[in-house]
Amino acid sequence: MLAAKQAFSTGIEKLERMHPSTPDYSVVYNHLDLMLDLPWDETTEDNYDLKNAKKVLDADHYGMHKIKERILEYLAVLKLKGDMKSPILCFVGPPGIGKTSLGRSIAHAIGRKYVRLSLGGLHDESEIRGHRKTYIGAMPGRILQNLRKVKTSNPVMILDEIDKVGNDHRGDPSSALLEVLDPEQNNSFYDNYLELEYDLSKVLFIATANSLQSIQPALRDRLEIIDLSGYAIEEKVEIAKRHLIPKQQEAHGLARQNLKIADPVIEKIVESYTRESGVRELDRQVASVMRYKAREFATNGKMKTQVLAKDVEKILGVPRYSNDMYKTVNQPGVAVGLAWTYVGGDILFIEALLSEGKGELKLTGNLGNVMKESASTALTYLQANAKKIGVDAELFNKRSIHIHVPEGAVPKDGPSAGVTMLTALTSVFTGRRVKPYLAMTGEITLRGQVLPVGGIKEKILAAKRAGLKEVILCWQNEKDVKEIDPSFIGGMTFHYVKTMQQVLDLALV
């Protein structure tokens, strides 16, 4: 602060000596104007009422207990200590789950100003650090611009889509963010335009991302990762009732009409017209129902206040998704796997077929390197243990093997298809079918061990959405299943395995 006062005094003296018509006059003038506008010591008073904060968070968002607990812990420390280096929270989860709006709720809960900084596609380092002020059209970085706008040095600042920051010949913004997001360094953040150190330690930064893979490792190290997984059907029904339906009624001029949509109807919309982890598509489908009702009311001057299950098909058309295709696997060589995508969990079939040939392995379905390696590992394990598993070893020399993962237009990769590949191969070689209503996920080793994989909650919710009844997982993933609310996965059976032999015993009938 003292350095800023001295720099300002020097700038004023310099300005007094200059003639207004000189080119440098406006440069110095704009620089001093920024220094005056920046909130050096101005802060809003935090509201440390934890009960009120919990009430606000619960009113704005249904579920998300882990995140709410973390936020309340942060507030508790702030209340006791009075000051604290703000941690850099990073919400990671599929689109449409409420990461950005959760940041707004936090600001509302603690009485701070809210600022959102979209980083998607940002490729110029000076957007973060500012330009040198000698350039024509020079500006401070967007961090300082936003602080200038909200006139407080302790807002809640959302760094949206931090995983989509660009990187090219114009600079690397994610490296510029290292200083901003390091609690040990950001008390002396240097902006090129300001040419002074500015204290960002009072700002509560919250980053959002769909995937951690594309975040620079050094940047990821500075973030406290909080995973937001997808919503179960029961959660979506509650969210629709509490938030989406009232919001869309208001938006379509039906707020005064006593419109009722029963839980089974909402459930039908969720299951038959949306297949996502978040609620964005559900919001669009609810909006379609409201438009239909608004037209009915505007045309006739009245409308039916009850939306029934039979009306849904009339309003939204033929159901887009059906669970029937996943429920039964009728022939040997087809196994159901569980996959994680950045939009949540999904189901995939793995098909294996034998043909006349000399033991070649053909892989199709737009597979990445990891999945190709899983297939090779599975085949080698099967060849090495053919006698034990009950496969005729001669078949490997007389037949060619083709493994296909349908929907070839969609790229697929990841270390979780090993057990499914081996099950499909064993099934086709032995002629034994895979048990219906069964899905599996896990990676394998040549020794026949089953390894744990990630994204378990999303995968299990995807299996539940698809109407599957049993799931085979690595024994080390049991802890992940225990984190899921038991009411969301009622009626499902989980088998925890250590070896591939256990998988085959459970999966093949």
TIPABA-998570 format. One record per residue (C-alpha): residue number from 0; residue in one letter; x, y, z. Coordinates in Angstrom, 2 decimals. Layout:
! TIPABA-998570
{NUM, "a", {X, Y, Z}} ...
This chain:
! TIPABA-998570
{0, "m", {0.00, 0.00, 0.00}} {1, "l", {2.88, 2.35, 0.84}} {2, "a", {4.52, 1.56, -2.51}} {3, "a", {1.23, 2.35, -4.26}} {4, "k", {0.98, 5.74, -2.50}} {5, "q", {4.54, 6.63, -3.50}} {6, "a", {3.93, 5.53, -7.12}} {7, "f", {0.72, 7.59, -7.21}} {8, "s", {2.49, 10.71, -5.87}} {9, "t", {5.26, 10.29, -8.45}} {10, "g", {2.66, 9.88, -11.20}} {11, "i", {0.78, 13.04, -10.12}} {12, "e", {4.02, 15.07, -10.12}} {13, "k", {4.85, 13.70, -13.57}} {14, "l", {1.36, 14.59, -14.84}} {15, "e", {1.64, 18.16, -13.54}} {16, "r", {4.84, 18.65, -15.54}} {17, "m", {3.32, 17.33, -18.78}} {18, "h", {1.32, 19.19, -21.38}} {19, "p", {-2.11, 17.60, -22.03}} {20, "s", {-1.42, 17.37, -25.75}} {21, "t", {1.63, 15.10, -25.37}} {22, "p", {1.04, 11.43, -26.25}} {23, "d", {2.23, 10.21, -22.84}} {24, "y", {-0.29, 12.35, -20.97}} {25, "s", {-3.22, 9.96, -21.52}} {26, "v", {-1.05, 6.92, -20.64}} {27, "v", {-0.07, 8.39, -17.26}} {28, "y", {-3.60, 9.71, -16.68}} {29, "n", {-5.25, 6.29, -17.32}} {30, "h", {-2.68, 4.58, -15.09}} {31, "l", {-3.42, 6.94, -12.19}} {32, "d", {-7.14, 6.56, -12.83}} {33, "l", {-6.79, 2.75, -12.40}} {34, "m", {-4.83, 3.20, -9.17}} {35, "l", {-7.59, 5.39, -7.76}} {36, "d", {-10.33, 2.97, -8.82}} {37, "l", {-8.75, -0.20, -7.42}} {38, "p", {-10.10, -1.31, -4.01}} {39, "w", {-6.74, -1.45, -2.17}} {40, "d", {-8.17, -1.81, 1.32}} {41, "e", {-11.90, -1.85, 0.67}} {42, "t", {-13.57, -5.11, 1.67}} {43, "t", {-17.15, -6.25, 2.22}} {44, "e", {-17.96, -7.65, 5.64}} {45, "d", {-18.37, -11.41, 5.67}} {46, "n", {-21.48, -12.93, 7.19}} {47, "y", {-20.23, -15.80, 9.37}} {48, "d", {-23.68, -17.11, 10.35}} {49, "l", {-23.11, -20.79, 9.53}} {50, "k", {-26.77, -21.74, 10.01}} {51, "n", {-27.82, -19.06, 7.54}} {52, "a", {-25.09, -20.12, 5.09}} {53, "k", {-26.30, -23.74, 5.28}} {54, "k", {-29.87, -22.59, 4.71}} {55, "v", {-28.87, -20.56, 1.62}} {56, "l", {-26.83, -23.43, 0.13}} {57, "d", {-29.63, -25.95, 0.77}} {58, "a", {-32.24, -23.63, -0.75}} {59, "d", {-30.19, -23.05, -3.91}} {60, "h", {-28.90, -26.60, -4.48}} {61, "y", {-30.31, -30.03, -3.74}} {62, "g", {-27.79, -32.72, -2.68}} {63, "m", {-24.03, -31.94, -2.96}} {64, "h", {-23.50, -32.67, 0.75}} {65, "k", {-19.72, -33.11, 0.53}} {66, "i", {-19.21, -29.71, -1.09}} {67, "k", {-21.53, -27.91, 1.28}} {68, "e", {-19.66, -29.43, 4.25}} {69, "r", {-16.34, -28.22, 2.81}} {70, "i", {-17.68, -24.68, 2.34}} {71, "l", {-19.09, -24.56, 5.88}} {72, "e", {-15.72, -25.78, 7.26}} {73, "y", {-14.00, -22.95, 5.40}} {74, "l", {-16.46, -20.41, 6.87}} {75, "a", {-16.00, -21.84, 10.37}} {76, "v", {-12.21, -21.31, 10.19}} {77, "l", {-12.72, -17.82, 8.80}} {78, "k", {-15.10, -17.01, 11.66}} {79, "l", {-12.66, -18.23, 14.35}} {80, "k", {-9.51, -16.74, 12.86}} {81, "g", {-10.92, -13.61, 11.27}} {82, "d", {-8.50, -13.89, 8.37}} {83, "m", {-7.22, -16.77, 6.33}} {84, "k", {-5.36, -17.41, 3.12}} {85, "s", {-8.21, -18.40, 0.88}} {86, "p", {-7.87, -21.94, -0.49}} {87, "i", {-8.37, -22.34, -4.22}} {88, "l", {-11.34, -24.67, -4.59}} {89, "c", {-11.88, -26.44, -7.92}} {90, "f", {-15.25, -28.02, -8.68}} {91, "v", {-14.84, -30.84, -11.19}} {92, "g", {-17.84, -32.53, -12.75}} {93, "p", {-19.96, -33.05, -15.86}} {94, "p", {-21.71, -30.12, -17.58}} {95, "g", {-25.09, -28.93, -16.29}} {96, "i", {-24.54, -30.02, -12.72}} {97, "g", {-24.46, -26.56, -11.13}} {98, "k", {-20.76, -25.78, -10.58}} {99, "t", {-20.96, -22.11, -11.58}} {100, "s", {-24.27, -21.45, -9.82}} {101, "l", {-22.82, -23.05, -6.67}} {102, "g", {-20.14, -20.34, -6.67}} {103, "r", {-22.87, -17.69, -6.84}} {104, "s", {-24.61, -19.35, -3.88}} {105, "i", {-21.39, -19.26, -1.84}} {106, "a", {-21.03, -15.52, -2.48}} {107, "h", {-24.68, -15.03, -1.47}} {108, "a", {-24.24, -17.18, 1.67}} {109, "i", {-21.26, -15.23, 3.03}} {110, "g", {-22.37, -11.80, 1.80}} {111, "r", {-19.51, -11.23, -0.67}} {112, "k", {-19.64, -9.73, -4.15}} {113, "y", {-19.66, -12.24, -7.01}} {114, "v", {-17.44, -12.09, -10.11}} {115, "r", {-17.28, -14.60, -12.96}} {116, "l", {-14.24, -14.87, -15.20}} {117, "s", {-14.70, -17.18, -18.20}} {118, "l", {-11.40, -18.80, -19.18}} {119, "g", {-12.73, -21.00, -22.01}} {120, "g", {-10.56, -20.47, -25.11}} {121, "l", {-8.36, -17.84, -23.43}} {122, "h", {-4.98, -17.92, -25.20}} {123, "d", {-3.32, -14.59, -24.44}} {124, "e", {-1.23, -14.37, -21.28}} {125, "s", {-1.81, -10.60, -21.06}} {126, "e", {-5.53, -11.28, -20.40}} {127, "i", {-4.38, -12.42, -16.95}} {128, "r", {-1.27, -10.29, -16.33}} {129, "g", {-2.20, -7.17, -18.31}} {130, "h", {-0.28, -5.40, -21.12}} {131, "r", {2.74, -3.18, -20.68}} {132, "k", {1.26, 0.30, -20.47}} {133, "t", {3.43, 1.73, -23.25}} {134, "y", {1.43, -0.20, -25.91}} {135, "i", {-1.48, 1.47, -27.69}} {136, "g", {-4.74, 0.11, -26.28}} {137, "a", {-2.97, -1.39, -23.23}} {138, "m", {-5.25, -2.59, -20.42}} {139, "p", {-4.82, -4.22, -17.02}} {140, "g", {-5.46, -7.97, -16.77}} {141, "r", {-9.01, -9.24, -16.34}} {142, "i", {-8.43, -10.06, -12.66}} {143, "l", {-7.78, -6.40, -11.83}} {144, "q", {-10.48, -5.21, -14.23}} {145, "n", {-13.04, -7.27, -12.33}} {146, "l", {-11.83, -6.07, -8.93}} {147, "r", {-12.11, -2.50, -10.23}} {148, "k", {-15.68, -3.24, -11.33}} {149, "v", {-16.91, -4.76, -8.02}} {150, "k", {-14.99, -2.21, -5.88}} {151, "t", {-13.97, -4.73, -3.21}} {152, "s", {-10.77, -6.69, -2.71}} {153, "n", {-12.45, -9.81, -1.26}} {154, "p", {-15.08, -11.01, -3.77}} {155, "v", {-15.86, -14.61, -4.67}} {156, "m", {-14.25, -15.01, -8.11}} {157, "i", {-15.35, -17.91, -10.32}} {158, "l", {-12.70, -19.02, -12.82}} {159, "d", {-15.01, -20.83, -15.21}} {160, "e", {-13.80, -23.67, -17.48}} {161, "i", {-10.19, -23.67, -16.24}} {162, "d", {-9.60, -26.90, -18.17}} {163, "k", {-10.28, -25.13, -21.49}} {164, "v", {-7.53, -22.48, -21.28}} {165, "g", {-5.72, -22.27, -24.64}} {166, "n", {-1.98, -22.48, -25.22}} {167, "d", {-0.25, -21.24, -28.39}} {168, "h", {2.50, -18.94, -29.70}} {169, "r", {0.84, -15.92, -28.07}} {170, "g", {1.56, -17.21, -24.58}} {171, "d", {0.46, -19.70, -21.98}} {172, "p", {-2.30, -18.29, -19.72}} {173, "s", {-2.32, -21.37, -17.47}} {174, "s", {1.28, -20.54, -16.46}} {175, "a", {0.22, -16.95, -15.73}} {176, "l", {-2.55, -18.35, -13.51}} {177, "l", {0.02, -20.13, -11.31}} {178, "e", {0.82, -16.90, -9.47}} {179, "v", {-2.85, -15.94, -9.18}} {180, "l", {-3.85, -19.31, -7.71}} {181, "d", {-0.98, -19.95, -5.31}} {182, "p", {-2.00, -18.89, -1.77}} {183, "e", {1.71, -18.43, -0.92}} {184, "q", {2.35, -16.03, -3.82}} {185, "n", {-0.86, -14.22, -4.66}} {186, "n", {-0.48, -11.66, -1.87}} {187, "s", {2.03, -9.97, -4.24}} {188, "f", {0.46, -10.49, -7.68}} {189, "y", {2.26, -8.36, -10.28}} {190, "d", {0.18, -6.86, -13.08}} {191, "n", {2.17, -5.57, -16.09}} {192, "y", {-0.09, -2.55, -16.59}} {193, "l", {-0.27, -1.55, -12.92}} {194, "e", {3.49, -2.13, -12.46}} {195, "l", {2.87, -2.70, -8.75}} {196, "e", {2.21, -5.69, -6.54}} {197, "y", {-1.43, -6.22, -5.63}} {198, "d", {-2.75, -8.44, -2.82}} {199, "l", {-5.16, -11.11, -4.12}} {200, "s", {-5.02, -13.27, -0.97}} {201, "k", {-8.43, -12.01, 0.26}} {202, "v", {-10.19, -13.16, -2.94}} {203, "l", {-11.98, -16.51, -2.68}} {204, "f", {-11.14, -18.16, -6.01}} {205, "i", {-13.34, -21.02, -7.17}} {206, "a", {-12.35, -22.80, -10.38}} {207, "t", {-14.68, -25.05, -12.38}} {208, "a", {-13.71, -27.80, -14.82}} {209, "n", {-15.28, -30.74, -16.67}} {210, "s", {-12.11, -32.82, -16.64}} {211, "l", {-8.75, -32.74, -14.83}} {212, "q", {-6.86, -34.31, -17.73}} {213, "s", {-6.30, -31.07, -19.66}} {214, "i", {-5.28, -28.90, -16.68}} {215, "q", {-1.54, -28.25, -16.52}} {216, "p", {-0.03, -30.42, -13.72}} {217, "a", {1.59, -27.47, -11.90}} {218, "l", {-1.73, -25.63, -11.92}} {219, "r", {-3.65, -28.70, -10.77}} {220, "d", {-1.25, -28.98, -7.83}} {221, "r", {-2.43, -25.59, -6.53}} {222, "l", {-6.11, -26.49, -6.62}} {223, "e", {-8.15, -28.25, -3.96}} {224, "i", {-10.16, -30.66, -6.09}} {225, "i", {-13.78, -31.30, -5.13}} {226, "d", {-15.58, -33.85, -7.33}} {227, "l", {-19.20, -33.30, -8.26}} {228, "s", {-20.59, -36.50, -9.71}} {229, "g", {-23.84, -36.88, -11.61}} {230, "y", {-27.31, -36.84, -10.13}} {231, "a", {-29.37, -39.97, -9.53}} {232, "i", {-32.92, -40.10, -10.95}} {233, "e", {-34.36, -39.41, -7.47}} {234, "e", {-32.22, -36.29, -7.17}} {235, "k", {-33.25, -35.08, -10.62}} {236, "v", {-36.93, -35.44, -9.72}} {237, "e", {-36.39, -33.31, -6.59}} {238, "i", {-34.37, -30.70, -8.52}} {239, "a", {-37.12, -30.50, -11.17}} {240, "k", {-39.81, -30.01, -8.50}} {241, "r", {-37.90, -27.48, -6.40}} {242, "h", {-36.07, -25.46, -9.04}} {243, "l", {-36.66, -26.23, -12.73}} {244, "i", {-40.48, -26.35, -12.87}} {245, "p", {-41.03, -23.12, -10.83}} {246, "k", {-38.32, -21.35, -12.91}} {247, "q", {-39.82, -22.41, -16.25}} {248, "q", {-43.39, -21.61, -15.09}} {249, "e", {-42.20, -18.08, -14.33}} {250, "a", {-40.33, -17.82, -17.64}} {251, "h", {-43.39, -18.92, -19.67}} {252, "g", {-45.98, -16.72, -17.97}} {253, "l", {-47.63, -19.59, -16.08}} {254, "a", {-46.57, -18.59, -12.55}} {255, "r", {-50.19, -17.91, -11.51}} {256, "q", {-51.53, -21.19, -12.90}} {257, "n", {-51.65, -24.06, -10.44}} {258, "l", {-49.79, -26.47, -12.74}} {259, "k", {-49.02, -29.90, -11.28}} {260, "i", {-46.55, -32.47, -12.58}} {261, "a", {-46.49, -35.65, -10.49}} {262, "d", {-43.24, -37.45, -9.59}} {263, "p", {-43.85, -40.46, -11.91}} {264, "v", {-44.32, -38.03, -14.85}} {265, "i", {-41.05, -36.22, -14.08}} {266, "e", {-39.37, -39.62, -13.76}} {267, "k", {-40.68, -40.61, -17.19}} {268, "i", {-39.25, -37.39, -18.71}} {269, "v", {-35.87, -38.06, -17.01}} {270, "e", {-35.67, -41.71, -18.11}} {271, "s", {-37.13, -41.55, -21.61}} {272, "y", {-36.01, -38.11, -22.87}} {273, "t", {-32.70, -37.33, -21.16}} {274, "r", {-29.49, -39.28, -20.73}} {275, "e", {-27.08, -36.98, -18.90}} {276, "s", {-25.40, -36.50, -15.54}} {277, "g", {-26.49, -32.88, -15.07}} {278, "v", {-29.96, -31.36, -15.48}} {279, "r", {-29.54, -29.06, -18.51}} {280, "e", {-31.41, -31.32, -20.95}} {281, "l", {-34.10, -31.95, -18.32}} {282, "d", {-34.50, -28.16, -18.03}} {283, "r", {-35.05, -27.97, -21.81}} {284, "q", {-37.66, -30.75, -21.73}} {285, "v", {-39.51, -29.03, -18.85}} {286, "a", {-39.42, -25.80, -20.94}} {287, "s", {-41.03, -27.75, -23.86}} {288, "v", {-43.86, -28.88, -21.56}} {289, "m", {-44.36, -25.28, -20.39}} {290, "r", {-44.45, -23.94, -23.98}} {291, "y", {-47.12, -26.50, -24.86}} {292, "k", {-49.17, -25.49, -21.81}} {293, "a", {-48.66, -21.76, -22.52}} {294, "r", {-49.99, -22.26, -26.06}} {295, "e", {-52.98, -24.23, -24.75}} {296, "f", {-53.78, -21.48, -22.26}} {297, "a", {-53.28, -18.64, -24.76}} {298, "t", {-55.48, -20.36, -27.37}} {299, "n", {-58.39, -21.49, -25.17}} {300, "g", {-58.14, -19.12, -22.20}} {301, "k", {-57.89, -22.17, -19.95}} {302, "m", {-55.78, -25.31, -19.60}} {303, "k", {-55.60, -28.64, -17.80}} {304, "t", {-53.57, -28.06, -14.64}} {305, "q", {-52.41, -31.69, -14.42}} {306, "v", {-49.71, -33.07, -16.74}} {307, "l", {-50.24, -36.84, -17.04}} {308, "a", {-47.85, -39.58, -18.20}} {309, "k", {-49.91, -40.09, -21.40}} {310, "d", {-49.53, -36.34, -22.21}} {311, "v", {-45.72, -36.53, -22.13}} {312, "e", {-45.44, -38.49, -25.38}} {313, "k", {-47.91, -36.11, -27.07}} {314, "i", {-45.86, -33.07, -25.96}} {315, "l", {-42.28, -34.36, -26.30}} {316, "g", {-42.73, -36.93, -29.06}} {317, "v", {-41.58, -40.54, -29.19}} {318, "p", {-39.22, -41.45, -26.26}} {319, "r", {-35.59, -40.99, -27.30}} {320, "y", {-34.04, -43.56, -24.99}} {321, "s", {-35.03, -47.06, -24.00}} {322, "n", {-33.49, -49.25, -21.34}} {323, "d", {-34.61, -52.52, -22.91}} {324, "m", {-31.54, -52.90, -25.16}} {325, "y", {-29.22, -53.08, -22.15}} {326, "k", {-31.15, -55.56, -20.10}} {327, "t", {-30.47, -58.81, -21.89}} {328, "v", {-27.45, -60.08, -23.73}} {329, "n", {-28.75, -62.99, -25.77}} {330, "q", {-25.71, -64.54, -27.40}} {331, "p", {-22.21, -65.58, -26.32}} {332, "g", {-19.49, -63.00, -26.91}} {333, "v", {-21.38, -59.86, -25.80}} {334, "a", {-20.63, -58.19, -22.45}} {335, "v", {-21.82, -54.90, -20.98}} {336, "g", {-19.15, -52.50, -19.67}} {337, "l", {-19.39, -49.23, -17.79}} {338, "a", {-17.55, -46.16, -19.06}} {339, "w", {-16.81, -42.69, -17.71}} {340, "t", {-17.13, -39.73, -20.06}} {341, "y", {-16.77, -36.05, -19.29}} {342, "v", {-20.57, -35.77, -19.46}} {343, "g", {-20.99, -38.54, -16.87}} {344, "g", {-21.30, -42.31, -16.86}} {345, "d", {-22.36, -44.42, -19.84}} {346, "i", {-22.95, -48.03, -20.84}} {347, "l", {-21.08, -49.73, -23.66}} {348, "f", {-21.33, -53.14, -25.27}} {349, "i", {-18.21, -55.11, -26.13}} {350, "e", {-18.78, -57.73, -28.81}} {351, "a", {-16.42, -60.58, -29.73}} {352, "l", {-16.79, -62.91, -32.70}} {353, "l", {-14.75, -65.82, -34.07}} {354, "s", {-14.23, -66.50, -37.77}} {355, "e", {-12.12, -68.89, -39.87}} {356, "g", {-8.50, -67.68, -39.81}} {357, "k", {-5.08, -68.01, -38.23}} {358, "g", {-5.41, -66.32, -34.85}} {359, "e", {-5.33, -62.64, -35.86}} {360, "l", {-6.89, -60.09, -33.49}} {361, "k", {-8.90, -57.32, -35.14}} {362, "l", {-10.15, -54.34, -33.09}} {363, "t", {-12.77, -51.85, -34.31}} {364, "g", {-14.98, -49.18, -32.79}} {365, "n", {-12.70, -46.11, -32.71}} {366, "l", {-10.66, -47.34, -29.74}} {367, "g", {-7.78, -45.48, -28.09}} {368, "n", {-4.41, -47.04, -27.26}} {369, "v", {-5.35, -47.98, -23.69}} {370, "m", {-8.39, -50.01, -24.79}} {371, "k", {-6.37, -51.74, -27.53}} {372, "e", {-3.81, -52.75, -24.90}} {373, "s", {-6.60, -54.04, -22.64}} {374, "a", {-7.85, -56.27, -25.49}} {375, "s", {-4.36, -57.67, -26.15}} {376, "t", {-3.81, -58.30, -22.43}} {377, "a", {-7.16, -60.07, -22.16}} {378, "l", {-6.40, -62.34, -25.13}} {379, "t", {-2.92, -63.21, -23.84}} {380, "y", {-4.33, -64.06, -20.39}} {381, "l", {-6.99, -66.25, -22.01}} {382, "q", {-4.38, -68.10, -24.14}} {383, "a", {-2.11, -68.65, -21.11}} {384, "n", {-4.96, -70.01, -18.96}} {385, "a", {-7.00, -71.75, -21.66}} {386, "k", {-6.95, -75.17, -20.00}} {387, "k", {-7.99, -73.82, -16.58}} {388, "i", {-10.82, -71.74, -18.06}} {389, "g", {-12.04, -74.59, -20.28}} {390, "v", {-11.07, -73.28, -23.72}} {391, "d", {-9.73, -75.55, -26.46}} {392, "a", {-6.17, -74.24, -27.07}} {393, "e", {-6.32, -75.34, -30.73}} {394, "l", {-9.00, -72.72, -31.41}} {395, "f", {-6.44, -69.89, -31.09}} {396, "n", {-4.64, -71.16, -34.22}} {397, "k", {-7.74, -71.97, -36.27}} {398, "r", {-9.89, -68.89, -35.59}} {399, "s", {-9.48, -65.13, -36.03}} {400, "i", {-10.91, -62.90, -33.33}} {401, "h", {-12.77, -59.65, -33.94}} {402, "i", {-13.57, -57.37, -31.00}} {403, "h", {-15.95, -54.52, -31.76}} {404, "v", {-17.31, -51.72, -29.55}} {405, "p", {-20.43, -50.30, -31.28}} {406, "e", {-20.90, -46.59, -32.10}} {407, "g", {-17.64, -46.43, -34.01}} {408, "a", {-18.06, -42.69, -34.60}} {409, "v", {-17.53, -42.01, -30.88}} {410, "p", {-13.86, -42.14, -29.73}} {411, "k", {-13.44, -44.48, -26.76}} {412, "d", {-10.47, -44.84, -24.47}} {413, "g", {-9.61, -45.38, -20.84}} {414, "p", {-8.37, -48.00, -18.40}} {415, "s", {-11.66, -49.62, -17.40}} {416, "a", {-12.63, -52.07, -20.14}} {417, "g", {-10.18, -54.89, -19.34}} {418, "v", {-12.60, -57.13, -17.43}} {419, "t", {-15.35, -56.61, -20.03}} {420, "m", {-12.98, -57.49, -22.90}} {421, "l", {-11.89, -60.72, -21.18}} {422, "t", {-15.46, -61.69, -20.31}} {423, "a", {-16.59, -61.17, -23.93}} {424, "l", {-13.62, -63.19, -25.27}} {425, "t", {-14.09, -66.05, -22.77}} {426, "s", {-17.81, -66.07, -23.55}} {427, "v", {-17.26, -66.44, -27.32}} {428, "f", {-14.53, -69.11, -26.93}} {429, "t", {-16.49, -71.23, -24.43}} {430, "g", {-19.96, -70.62, -25.91}} {431, "r", {-21.28, -69.61, -22.47}} {432, "r", {-23.55, -66.58, -22.32}} {433, "v", {-22.99, -63.58, -20.08}} {434, "k", {-25.55, -63.28, -17.28}} {435, "p", {-28.33, -60.78, -18.22}} {436, "y", {-28.79, -57.50, -16.29}} {437, "l", {-25.05, -57.54, -15.47}} {438, "a", {-22.43, -54.82, -16.08}} {439, "m", {-18.78, -54.63, -15.08}} {440, "t", {-15.83, -52.24, -14.90}} {441, "g", {-12.18, -52.71, -14.01}} {442, "e", {-8.72, -53.14, -15.54}} {443, "i", {-6.74, -56.37, -15.65}} {444, "t", {-3.12, -57.46, -15.46}} {445, "l", {-1.42, -60.40, -17.21}} {446, "r", {-1.40, -62.20, -13.86}} {447, "g", {-5.19, -62.05, -13.82}} {448, "q", {-5.50, -59.40, -11.10}} {449, "v", {-8.40, -56.90, -11.28}} {450, "l", {-7.34, -53.27, -10.78}} {451, "p", {-9.49, -50.41, -9.43}} {452, "v", {-10.76, -47.65, -11.75}} {453, "g", {-12.24, -44.16, -11.30}} {454, "g", {-15.62, -42.53, -11.96}} {455, "i", {-17.44, -45.22, -9.97}} {456, "k", {-20.45, -43.11, -8.92}} {457, "e", {-21.14, -41.94, -12.49}} {458, "k", {-20.78, -45.49, -13.82}} {459, "i", {-23.11, -47.01, -11.22}} {460, "l", {-25.75, -44.33, -11.75}} {461, "a", {-25.51, -45.03, -15.51}} {462, "a", {-26.08, -48.76, -14.79}} {463, "k", {-29.07, -47.88, -12.60}} {464, "r", {-30.49, -45.59, -15.33}} {465, "a", {-30.15, -48.44, -17.83}} {466, "g", {-32.08, -50.84, -15.59}} {467, "l", {-29.14, -53.17, -14.83}} {468, "k", {-29.30, -55.16, -11.61}} {469, "e", {-25.74, -56.39, -10.91}} {470, "v", {-22.31, -54.77, -11.16}} {471, "i", {-18.86, -56.40, -10.90}} {472, "l", {-16.14, -54.14, -9.49}} {473, "c", {-12.61, -54.38, -8.10}} {474, "w", {-12.59, -54.93, -4.32}} {475, "q", {-10.67, -51.67, -3.90}} {476, "n", {-13.63, -49.73, -5.36}} {477, "e", {-15.93, -50.78, -2.51}} {478, "k", {-15.18, -47.53, -0.67}} {479, "d", {-16.44, -45.53, -3.69}} {480, "v", {-19.75, -47.39, -3.70}} {481, "k", {-20.22, -46.67, 0.02}} {482, "e", {-20.11, -42.91, -0.73}} {483, "i", {-23.29, -43.20, -2.83}} {484, "d", {-26.61, -42.67, -1.04}} {485, "p", {-28.03, -46.23, -0.61}} {486, "s", {-31.52, -45.05, -1.58}} {487, "f", {-30.25, -44.16, -5.10}} {488, "i", {-28.98, -47.67, -5.81}} {489, "g", {-31.68, -49.76, -4.16}} {490, "g", {-32.26, -53.14, -5.81}} {491, "m", {-28.71, -53.36, -7.20}} {492, "t", {-26.20, -56.03, -6.22}} {493, "f", {-22.44, -55.37, -6.18}} {494, "h", {-19.80, -58.08, -6.52}} {495, "y", {-16.27, -57.13, -5.42}} {496, "v", {-13.54, -59.24, -7.00}} {497, "k", {-9.77, -59.61, -6.82}} {498, "t", {-9.04, -61.97, -9.72}} {499, "m", {-10.28, -62.52, -13.25}} {500, "q", {-11.31, -66.06, -12.38}} {501, "q", {-13.84, -64.62, -9.90}} {502, "v", {-15.20, -62.33, -12.65}} {503, "l", {-15.68, -65.25, -15.06}} {504, "d", {-17.34, -67.39, -12.38}} {505, "l", {-19.82, -64.58, -11.65}} {506, "a", {-20.45, -63.37, -15.21}} {507, "l", {-20.82, -66.53, -17.30}} {508, "v", {-23.83, -68.84, -17.08}} 
